[in-house]
Amino acid sequence: MPFVVALLNSSAGIYVDAVLHQVADIHNLFSSALANFHVPTRLYYQTCVFLFSLMPRRPLGHHYSTIGFNHVGKVAILNEIVEQMQKSGQRFRRSPGIPGTVALGFTFDTCSYHLKVIRDRPTATYKWGAFPGVAAVLDKYRVVHEINRPVACSTT
């Protein structure tokens, strides 16, 4: 059974604040939704394999990103997508739903992800005035990605 011991450092010394033993709680602790843990280590693969042993439902690529190795995480996720595509024999198709005015989503039935492609020009139904260009759209996605992200923790 995986578990995590949360330690606090106070003026009285270091003490155990909590013991997490539910996989869901551990997933929440290592969520990359708000901030990554930046882990300065040359053993990032081994660290991610350990995290995967604690949280096996989360793909390995997510673990890399959780500890701040975003490029390695992206490569692992792309490899996962290629593997899913090869096993299924499926091809990308548009994601379900109404296509966006500035982006199109793509996936396939057994894919764990939805990928987006930014359009060169918006559709005729674009309602936000003059189209500022692809770079501006990417900047907006970047802002959304970084909203409410506190300063990341640094551990050794």
VENSUL-V284365 format. One record per residue. N is the residue number from 1. RES is the residue in one letter. SS is DSSP state (H for helix, E for strand, - for the rest). PHI is phi as a letter, one per 30 degrees, with the letter a starting at -180 (* if undefined). D_LAST is the distance of its C-alpha to the last C-alpha in whole Angstrom. Layout:
n,res,ss,phi,d_last
N,RES,SS,PHI,D_LAST
N,RES,SS,PHI,D_LAST
This chain:
n,res,ss,phi,d_last
1,M,-,*,24
2,P,-,d,20
3,F,-,a,19
4,V,E,b,16
5,V,E,c,16
6,A,E,c,15
7,L,E,c,14
8,L,E,c,16
9,N,E,c,15
10,S,E,c,19
11,S,-,d,21
12,A,-,d,23
13,G,E,k,19
14,I,E,d,17
15,Y,E,b,18
16,V,E,d,18
17,D,E,c,20
18,A,E,a,20
19,V,E,b,20
20,L,E,c,20
21,H,-,b,22
22,Q,-,c,24
23,V,H,e,23
24,A,H,d,24
25,D,H,d,22
26,I,H,d,19
27,H,H,e,20
28,N,H,d,20
29,L,H,d,17
30,F,-,c,15
31,S,-,d,18
32,S,-,c,18
33,A,-,d,21
34,L,-,c,20
35,A,-,a,17
36,N,-,d,14
37,F,E,d,10
38,H,E,c,9
39,V,E,c,6
40,P,-,d,6
41,T,-,a,7
42,R,-,d,11
43,L,-,c,11
44,Y,H,d,12
45,Y,H,d,15
46,Q,H,d,14
47,T,H,d,11
48,C,H,d,14
49,V,H,d,17
50,F,H,d,15
51,L,H,d,15
52,F,H,d,19
53,S,H,d,19
54,L,H,d,19
55,M,-,b,20
56,P,-,d,23
57,R,-,d,25
58,R,-,c,23
59,P,-,d,23
60,L,H,e,20
61,G,H,e,20
62,H,H,d,19
63,H,H,d,16
64,Y,H,e,15
65,S,H,d,16
66,T,H,e,14
67,I,-,c,11
68,G,-,j,13
69,F,-,c,14
70,N,H,d,18
71,H,H,d,20
72,V,H,d,19
73,G,H,d,20
74,K,H,d,23
75,V,H,d,24
76,A,H,d,23
77,I,H,d,25
78,L,H,d,28
79,N,H,d,28
80,E,H,d,28
81,I,H,d,31
82,V,H,d,33
83,E,H,d,33
84,Q,H,d,34
85,M,H,d,37
86,Q,H,d,38
87,K,H,d,38
88,S,H,d,40
89,G,-,i,42
90,Q,-,d,42
91,R,-,b,42
92,F,-,d,40
93,R,E,b,43
94,R,E,d,42
95,S,-,d,40
96,P,-,d,42
97,G,-,j,44
98,I,-,d,45
99,P,-,d,44
100,G,-,d,42
101,T,-,d,44
102,V,-,b,41
103,A,E,b,39
104,L,E,c,40
105,G,E,c,38
106,F,E,b,38
107,T,E,a,37
108,F,-,b,39
109,D,-,e,40
110,T,-,c,37
111,C,-,d,34
112,S,-,d,31
113,Y,-,b,31
114,H,-,b,33
115,L,E,c,33
116,K,E,c,35
117,V,E,b,37
118,I,E,d,38
119,R,-,d,42
120,D,-,d,43
121,R,-,b,46
122,P,-,d,46
123,T,-,d,48
124,A,-,d,52
125,T,-,d,50
126,Y,-,d,47
127,K,-,c,48
128,W,-,c,46
129,G,-,i,48
130,A,-,d,48
131,F,-,d,45
132,P,-,d,43
133,G,-,j,41
134,V,H,d,39
135,A,H,e,36
136,A,H,d,37
137,V,H,d,36
138,L,H,d,33
139,D,H,d,32
140,K,H,d,33
141,Y,H,d,31
142,R,H,d,28
143,V,H,d,29
144,V,H,e,29
145,H,H,d,26
146,E,H,c,24
147,I,-,e,26
148,N,-,h,24
149,R,-,c,21
150,P,-,d,19
151,V,-,e,16
152,A,-,d,13
153,C,E,d,10
154,S,E,b,7
155,T,E,b,4
156,T,-,c,0
